[in-house]
Amino acid sequence: MEIRWNTTYAEIDRGIKLKPAVNYWVDQLDNSLKGKKKAATTHKKKKRHISHSEWELLERLSVVLKDFYDATLDFSVSCVPTITKPLPLYKFLEQRLKKAIGEIAPDDDPHNLKFVLEAGLNKLNFYLKRSFESHFPLLGAVLHPSIRLTYFRDATKWERNVPICAETLLEHLYLEYAEDHADMSESGQSQARATQTKSTPLSIFDQAIAIELSATNNSNSNDTSAVKQSELATYFGGAYPCTDRNDPLGWWKVSIS
């Protein structure tokens, strides 16, 4: 049976919460026993004892696996397009793993956790690179009105060619769509309005695109010059911010109405 990280996280998280009870149960295993029974139970007690460094290892692993657990749940939400999420979440998990690796001191790693996290980071980067083999993850992300291009222009996260590629792909898609719908008026976008903000806790996806959200929400949706630009330039400019990150399709329905 293959063990997934969600199962491992659930076991570790529950174990940490029950740490006092677990330690007490192990400590009293051989109480009131004598002779051979005590010797046999004492042997079992030594095998089941969790040392202080092992508890610290579990706590560190719990922090790392919590991000993967949250990402899995975010991908599992119903009635929400997930094609927008792979690249931001991959990058967020990559940064979190790098942070966890950097926090491990060379003289404080008795269980070689750094090696394990580096192996996980290499595997994550493998799938991140594979995501760019198709245009859909990048297009899906840039078409999310809470992401657009600003998020990918963050040089601390992405290489310079990524936002250029995203812009080129969307321009090509836009031109194809415009040719097929030449009778649509550009004035339709001026009727767009920002979706209503919902007071909900920040998800891991919200955290992943937090920088872009700040930049987008500071844009002026009433800029009259934006209406004079093309629809694509207006979109790239951050007009009509989307404040409900879980409903990008709702934003697009309003924006094209």
Secondary structure, 3 states (H helix, E strand, C coil): CCCCHHHHHHHHHHHHHCHHHHHHHHHCCCCCCCHHHHHHHHHHHHHHCCCHHHHHHHHHHHHHHHHHHHHHHHHCCCCCCCCCCHHHHHHHHHHHHHHHHHCCCCCCCCCCHHHHHHHHHHHHHHHHHHHCCCCHHHHHHHCCCCCCCCHHHCCCCCCCHHHHHHHHHHHHHHHHHHHHCCCCCHHHHHHCCCCCCCCCCCCHHHHHCHHHHHHHHCCCCCCHHHHHCCHHHHHHCCCCCCCCCCCHHHHHHHHCC
